[in-house]
Amino acid sequence: MSVFSEALPPHGGPDAAGVPLHDFSTNSNACGPCPEALRAVQQADATCYPDPAYTALRESLGALHGVAPERIVLAGSASEFIHRITALAAQQGARAVALPAHCYGDYPQAAQARGLALLRPTDAGSASVGLQWACEPGSPQGLADPALGLWVQAAADADPAAPPVLRVLDCAYAPLRLDGVAWSGPSATSAPCWQLWTPNKALGLTGVRAAYAVAPPGSEVQAQVQALAALAPSWPVGAHGVAMLQAWVQPGAQRWRAASLVTLAAWKQRQLALCERLGWAVQGGSLANYFCALPPGGMHERDGAHLRAAGIKLRECTSFGLPGWVRLGVRSPAAQQALEMAWRARAPSAEKKDV
């Protein structure tokens, strides 16, 4: 492994061995890619720059969310926005970042790169620090984030003279909820917060890097919007990202997404049953197209290597603070069958050591 690879936070998806044949390590929509979005990306005009202000795109995204275009901030990716808004928080005097108990690695990475302390929900003072993160459904477990309820109370009790607080709700998996709750549900929270959206997951196009954030209401927030714009590079989203985001707002793409949820829900039940057959303990309560499971004795490196050699990749959860657990993106019945066969084909000695 190279020094560069060692410096990167763990991620699901392709690795040095290439694209896995059956990739359970990513939460991308397994029904994808969305045909309409794929067609738009393939037809994108890469011969010229996008509009640097993204005027038409911001109008379309604002209409989708029912907000003014001025509240839409474009980003190169969710990770790029995470680093950018963390930089803004540091500029505003933040000394710490409040994180979910288990969360995406770029939240703490961006904070540590700027010397900010990391606080968890149970730590004293976490409700008042300058930058606060929530994700619903959360990753890796797919659970509701209790921070949203705390934000409502904190907003009600806020001292107008206190330093500004940036609260960011990561909506990466909101469009992939399988519990029947409308995908735009998080926008109904009464706690003012930024919303970070990454449609490439729901569209099954994670190779296209583009995201956007919706600023909370309030005239005072415009200063934050302008500060984020000042921190951004020119053209953070290229022509292919613009095409994908424009496709995202189209009724056809939203109908496809809604239909895919029905399929994913059925596949998820099959996958849960598979885990039960294998004797894997499952973390209950997942609202999303993924969940966590614990093989007997935990997932060991030798197990992951055996599966990877068979064309199967899982997301081991040590980096999330859940050693031995794996996060399983919901995949097709054919992929599930391949996982079962590969797991049962492990050497008897490996099985014996796990019990």
Backbone torsions as a table, in degrees:
resi	resn	phi	psi	omega
1	MET	NA	137.3	-178.2
2	SER	-78.4	160.1	175.9
3	VAL	-58.7	-38.2	180.0
4	PHE	-62.1	-45.2	-179.7
5	SER	-62.6	-38.6	-178.8
6	GLU	-66.3	-26.0	-178.9
7	ALA	-80.5	-13.4	-177.3
8	LEU	-84.8	143.8	172.6
9	PRO	-68.0	150.6	179.9
10	PRO	-63.0	144.5	178.1
11	HIS	-140.7	158.6	169.6
12	GLY	-83.8	178.7	177.5
13	GLY	95.2	-165.9	-178.0
14	PRO	-58.1	155.0	178.4
15	ASP	-138.5	-162.7	-177.8
16	ALA	-61.8	-21.6	179.3
17	ALA	-84.8	-2.2	178.7
18	GLY	103.8	-162.4	-178.7
19	VAL	-85.2	121.7	179.3
20	PRO	-63.5	144.4	178.0
21	LEU	-64.1	-41.4	178.3
22	HIS	-127.8	100.8	-170.7
23	ASP	-102.7	96.8	175.6
24	PHE	-86.2	-3.8	-173.8
25	SER	-82.7	-11.9	-179.4
26	THR	-110.7	149.8	179.6
27	ASN	-95.9	13.5	177.2
28	SER	-61.1	148.0	-179.3
29	ASN	-60.2	114.4	-176.2
30	ALA	-70.6	-11.6	175.5
31	CYS	-83.7	-8.8	-174.7
32	GLY	-78.7	178.1	4.7
33	PRO	-79.5	154.6	174.0
34	CYS	-64.2	121.1	-174.8
35	PRO	-56.1	-42.6	-177.6
36	GLU	-65.4	-41.9	179.8
37	ALA	-69.2	-40.8	178.5
38	LEU	-61.4	-42.9	179.7
39	ARG	-62.4	-41.1	179.8
40	ALA	-63.8	-41.5	179.6
41	VAL	-66.2	-42.5	-179.3
42	GLN	-65.5	-28.2	-178.2
43	GLN	-95.5	2.6	-178.3
44	ALA	-62.1	142.4	179.0
45	ASP	-86.6	101.8	-178.3
46	ALA	-90.8	10.9	-177.0
47	THR	-88.2	-7.4	-178.5
48	CYS	-143.5	161.3	178.5
49	TYR	-67.4	150.6	166.7
50	PRO	-70.3	166.0	170.1
51	ASP	-57.5	121.4	-176.7
52	PRO	-62.0	-23.1	177.5
53	ALA	-92.6	-8.5	180.0
54	TYR	51.8	44.6	-171.9
55	THR	-58.8	-54.6	-177.2
56	ALA	-66.3	-38.2	-179.1
57	LEU	-66.1	-43.3	179.3
58	ARG	-65.6	-34.5	176.1
59	GLU	-65.5	-42.1	-179.7
60	SER	-65.6	-44.7	-179.5
61	LEU	-68.4	-37.1	176.5
62	GLY	-62.5	-41.4	178.5
63	ALA	-63.9	-38.8	179.0
64	LEU	-60.1	-39.5	-176.8
65	HIS	-96.8	-1.1	179.4
66	GLY	69.2	35.5	179.7
67	VAL	-129.9	166.1	176.7
68	ALA	-69.1	146.1	178.8
69	PRO	-55.9	-27.6	-179.6
70	GLU	-64.5	-14.6	179.7
71	ARG	-93.7	2.8	-179.8
72	ILE	-99.6	125.9	176.6
73	VAL	-117.6	120.9	179.3
74	LEU	-81.2	149.9	-179.4
75	ALA	-141.7	150.8	179.0
76	GLY	-63.8	-30.0	177.1
77	SER	-171.4	172.3	174.5
78	ALA	-60.7	-42.1	-179.0
79	SER	-61.9	-40.6	178.5
80	GLU	-61.9	-42.7	179.9
81	PHE	-67.4	-37.1	178.0
82	ILE	-57.5	-46.3	179.6
83	HIS	-68.2	-36.6	-177.3
84	ARG	-70.0	-43.7	-178.5
85	ILE	-74.7	-25.3	172.6
86	THR	-67.4	-39.2	175.7
87	ALA	-62.3	-40.0	177.5
88	LEU	-63.6	-43.4	178.9
89	ALA	-59.4	-41.9	178.7
90	ALA	-63.9	-40.0	177.1
91	GLN	-60.7	-36.2	-178.4
92	GLN	-79.9	0.3	175.6
93	GLY	101.3	7.3	178.5
94	ALA	-61.8	142.3	177.5
95	ARG	-116.3	-9.1	-178.1
96	ALA	-151.1	161.2	177.4
97	VAL	-127.0	133.7	177.4
98	ALA	-94.9	126.1	-175.1
99	LEU	-119.5	153.5	169.7
100	PRO	-60.7	161.6	-179.6
101	ALA	-58.2	-40.2	175.3
102	HIS	-129.8	130.6	-171.0
103	CYS	-157.4	170.5	176.6
104	TYR	-59.7	136.0	-172.4
105	GLY	-66.6	-20.6	-179.0
106	ASP	-71.5	-23.7	176.5
107	TYR	-60.0	-58.4	-179.8
108	PRO	-68.1	-32.7	-179.8
109	GLN	-61.2	-46.2	-179.9
110	ALA	-63.2	-38.2	-179.7
111	ALA	-68.3	-45.9	-177.7
112	GLN	-66.9	-31.5	178.0
113	ALA	-63.6	-21.6	-179.7
114	ARG	-111.2	14.3	174.9
115	GLY	72.7	21.5	-179.2
116	LEU	-90.0	141.7	178.3
117	ALA	-72.5	153.0	179.4
118	LEU	-107.5	126.0	177.7
119	LEU	-119.6	146.3	176.4
120	ARG	-107.2	167.2	-174.7
121	PRO	-55.4	-29.7	-177.7
122	THR	-85.8	-6.4	-179.0
123	ASP	-78.6	141.3	178.8
124	ALA	-62.4	136.1	176.9
125	GLY	84.4	0.7	-176.8
126	SER	-66.4	-24.1	-177.1
127	ALA	-78.4	-6.8	-175.9
128	SER	-123.2	5.3	-178.0
129	VAL	-72.5	165.4	-169.6
130	GLY	-71.0	-25.2	178.2
131	LEU	-134.0	127.1	-176.8
132	GLN	-130.9	133.9	-177.6
133	TRP	-113.0	143.9	169.3
134	ALA	-142.5	154.7	177.9
135	CYS	-143.6	125.7	179.9
136	GLU	-140.7	120.6	-4.5
137	PRO	-66.1	147.6	-178.0
138	GLY	-78.1	161.2	174.2
139	SER	-119.2	132.8	21.5
140	PRO	-100.2	-5.3	-168.0
141	GLN	-89.2	-15.3	-179.7
142	GLY	75.5	21.6	-174.8
143	LEU	-93.7	162.0	172.0
144	ALA	-65.8	144.1	-177.3
145	ASP	-94.0	117.7	-178.7
146	PRO	-66.8	-14.2	-178.7
147	ALA	-62.2	-29.4	-176.8
148	LEU	-61.5	-41.9	176.8
149	GLY	-64.4	-38.3	178.8
150	LEU	-67.1	-34.6	179.4
151	TRP	-64.6	-38.6	180.0
152	VAL	-59.6	-46.5	-179.3
153	GLN	-68.1	-41.3	180.0
154	ALA	-62.9	-38.6	179.1
155	ALA	-65.9	-36.9	179.9
156	ALA	-69.7	-31.7	-176.4
157	ASP	-95.7	3.4	-172.2
158	ALA	-63.2	140.5	174.5
159	ASP	-85.1	119.1	-178.5
160	PRO	-56.4	-25.2	-178.3
161	ALA	-87.9	-4.5	-177.7
162	ALA	-73.6	157.4	177.2
163	PRO	-59.3	152.8	-178.4
164	PRO	-63.9	147.4	177.8
165	VAL	-118.7	129.5	174.9
166	LEU	-99.2	116.5	175.5
167	ARG	-111.5	128.4	-176.2
168	VAL	-125.2	122.7	175.7
169	LEU	-99.8	114.0	178.5
170	ASP	-79.6	113.1	-176.6
171	CYS	-101.1	25.7	-174.7
172	ALA	-53.4	-38.9	-173.2
173	TYR	-110.2	4.9	177.4
174	ALA	-58.1	-39.3	178.7
175	PRO	-71.7	-8.1	-178.0
176	LEU	-112.1	18.5	175.8
177	ARG	-63.9	137.0	-179.4
178	LEU	-112.7	16.0	-178.9
179	ASP	-99.2	8.0	177.5
180	GLY	87.0	-0.6	178.8
181	VAL	-81.6	137.2	-178.7
182	ALA	-55.8	140.3	-174.5
183	TRP	-65.1	-23.4	179.1
184	SER	-90.0	9.8	-177.4
185	GLY	-52.6	-41.5	-177.8
186	PRO	-58.6	-24.6	-179.6
187	SER	-68.1	-12.7	-178.9
188	ALA	-83.3	-5.9	-179.4
189	THR	-60.5	140.8	-178.2
190	SER	-85.4	-4.1	175.9
191	ALA	-87.2	120.0	179.5
192	PRO	-59.6	126.9	179.7
193	CYS	-157.4	158.5	170.3
194	TRP	-75.0	148.6	173.9
195	GLN	-120.4	126.9	-179.0
196	LEU	-107.2	120.1	-175.0
197	TRP	-116.3	134.8	178.5
198	THR	-131.6	83.0	-174.7
199	PRO	-64.8	-14.7	-177.5
200	ASN	-60.6	-28.5	177.7
201	LYS	-68.8	-48.4	-178.4
202	ALA	-67.0	-29.0	-178.5
203	LEU	-88.5	-5.6	-178.4
204	GLY	70.1	34.0	-177.4
205	LEU	-132.0	53.0	-174.1
206	THR	-66.4	-16.9	176.5
207	GLY	-72.3	-13.9	176.2
208	VAL	-93.9	116.4	-174.2
209	ARG	-94.7	109.1	177.6
210	ALA	-165.8	143.5	179.7
211	ALA	-154.2	175.4	175.4
212	TYR	-155.5	158.4	177.8
213	ALA	-123.7	146.8	176.0
214	VAL	-108.2	119.3	-179.2
215	ALA	-74.2	148.7	175.6
216	PRO	-68.0	162.8	179.0
217	PRO	-70.3	161.7	177.5
218	GLY	122.6	132.7	-178.1
219	SER	-64.4	-28.1	-178.5
220	GLU	-70.0	-19.4	-178.9
221	VAL	-72.3	-23.5	-177.9
222	GLN	-60.0	-28.5	176.2
223	ALA	-65.8	-37.0	176.8
224	GLN	-68.6	-40.3	177.5
225	VAL	-59.6	-45.2	-179.8
226	GLN	-66.3	-37.5	178.7
227	ALA	-66.3	-39.3	177.2
228	LEU	-65.7	-37.2	177.1
229	ALA	-64.3	-38.5	179.7
230	ALA	-68.0	-27.4	-180.0
231	LEU	-84.4	-11.0	-174.9
232	ALA	-85.3	148.9	169.8
233	PRO	-72.3	166.6	174.8
234	SER	-67.5	143.2	179.3
235	TRP	47.5	63.1	179.7
236	PRO	-63.3	-24.8	179.2
237	VAL	-115.0	125.7	179.1
238	GLY	-83.8	-176.9	-174.2
239	ALA	-60.4	-37.8	-178.4
240	HIS	-71.3	-37.2	176.1
241	GLY	-66.1	-40.1	177.0
242	VAL	-60.7	-44.1	-179.7
243	ALA	-61.6	-41.7	179.5
244	MET	-64.8	-43.5	-179.0
245	LEU	-68.5	-35.3	175.8
246	GLN	-66.8	-36.2	176.5
247	ALA	-67.3	-34.3	-177.9
248	TRP	-57.5	-34.6	-175.5
249	VAL	-83.1	-7.5	-174.9
250	GLN	-77.3	142.8	180.0
251	PRO	-56.7	-36.4	-179.0
252	GLY	-63.3	-42.3	178.7
253	ALA	-66.6	-37.3	179.3
254	GLN	-70.5	-34.5	175.2
255	ARG	-65.9	-40.8	178.0
256	TRP	-62.3	-44.3	179.0
257	ARG	-59.5	-44.9	-178.9
258	ALA	-63.2	-40.9	178.7
259	ALA	-66.8	-34.8	-179.5
260	SER	-65.4	-28.9	-179.7
261	LEU	-64.6	-33.8	177.8
262	VAL	-64.1	-45.5	178.8
263	THR	-64.4	-45.9	-178.7
264	LEU	-62.2	-37.6	179.2
265	ALA	-62.3	-41.4	178.3
266	ALA	-66.8	-42.3	178.3
267	TRP	-64.4	-35.7	-179.5
268	LYS	-63.6	-41.2	178.7
269	GLN	-62.9	-40.0	176.3
270	ARG	-62.9	-40.4	-177.7
271	GLN	-70.3	-36.6	175.1
272	LEU	-63.4	-40.7	178.1
273	ALA	-65.0	-36.5	176.8
274	LEU	-60.7	-46.7	179.4
275	CYS	-59.4	-39.3	178.4
276	GLU	-63.2	-42.3	178.8
277	ARG	-62.9	-36.1	-178.9
278	LEU	-80.0	-7.8	-178.1
279	GLY	80.0	19.9	178.5
280	TRP	-85.7	130.2	175.1
281	ALA	-75.2	135.9	-177.3
282	VAL	-111.7	133.3	172.0
283	GLN	-71.9	115.8	-177.0
284	GLY	-76.6	167.0	172.6
285	GLY	92.0	2.4	-179.0
286	SER	-62.9	132.3	177.9
287	LEU	-96.8	-4.1	-164.5
288	ALA	-116.9	-172.0	179.2
289	ASN	-88.8	34.1	177.2
290	TYR	-161.4	162.5	177.6
291	PHE	-159.6	169.3	179.0
292	CYS	-105.8	144.6	178.5
293	ALA	-139.8	153.2	-178.5
294	LEU	-122.9	106.6	175.4
295	PRO	-63.9	157.3	177.3
296	PRO	-54.7	122.7	-178.1
297	GLY	79.8	-1.1	-179.7
298	GLY	87.3	160.3	177.4
299	MET	-82.0	118.0	-179.5
300	HIS	-97.8	163.1	-178.6
301	GLU	-59.3	-38.0	-179.5
302	ARG	-64.8	-33.4	178.4
303	ASP	-67.5	-45.7	178.6
304	GLY	-61.2	-39.3	179.3
305	ALA	-66.3	-39.4	178.3
306	HIS	-62.5	-46.0	-179.6
307	LEU	-65.8	-40.9	-178.7
308	ARG	-63.4	-37.2	177.7
309	ALA	-65.7	-25.5	178.0
310	ALA	-89.0	8.1	177.5
311	GLY	86.4	17.2	-175.9
312	ILE	-122.0	133.8	177.7
313	LYS	-127.0	131.8	173.7
314	LEU	-113.2	164.8	178.7
315	ARG	-104.9	101.5	177.1
316	GLU	-70.6	142.3	-164.2
317	CYS	-106.1	19.8	177.8
318	THR	-57.9	-40.8	-179.0
319	SER	-66.0	-19.7	175.8
320	PHE	-87.3	-2.7	-175.5
321	GLY	87.5	20.3	-179.1
322	LEU	-130.0	68.7	-176.8
323	PRO	-61.6	139.2	179.5
324	GLY	89.8	-23.1	178.2
325	TRP	-82.1	158.3	173.0
326	VAL	-127.8	145.5	171.5
327	ARG	-96.9	130.0	-177.2
328	LEU	-115.3	110.1	169.2
329	GLY	-68.1	142.3	179.3
330	VAL	-67.8	127.9	-178.7
331	ARG	-127.3	174.2	-174.6
332	SER	-67.0	160.8	175.9
333	PRO	-55.6	-36.6	178.5
334	ALA	-63.4	-41.9	177.8
335	ALA	-66.9	-38.4	178.1
336	GLN	-62.9	-41.2	178.6
337	GLN	-62.4	-41.4	178.6
338	ALA	-62.8	-40.4	177.8
339	LEU	-62.2	-45.3	-179.1
340	GLU	-62.2	-44.9	-178.9
341	MET	-63.9	-43.1	-179.1
342	ALA	-67.2	-38.6	-179.8
343	TRP	-66.8	-42.6	-179.5
344	ARG	-71.2	-19.7	-179.2
345	ALA	-85.8	2.4	176.8
346	ARG	-59.0	157.3	178.8
347	ALA	-60.9	139.7	179.0
348	PRO	-54.3	-33.2	-179.8
349	SER	-63.7	-36.1	178.3
350	ALA	-66.0	-43.2	178.6
351	GLU	-61.8	-39.2	-177.4
352	LYS	-66.0	-36.3	-179.0
353	LYS	-71.0	-22.2	-176.2
354	ASP	-79.4	-17.9	-174.1
355	VAL	-104.3	NA	NA
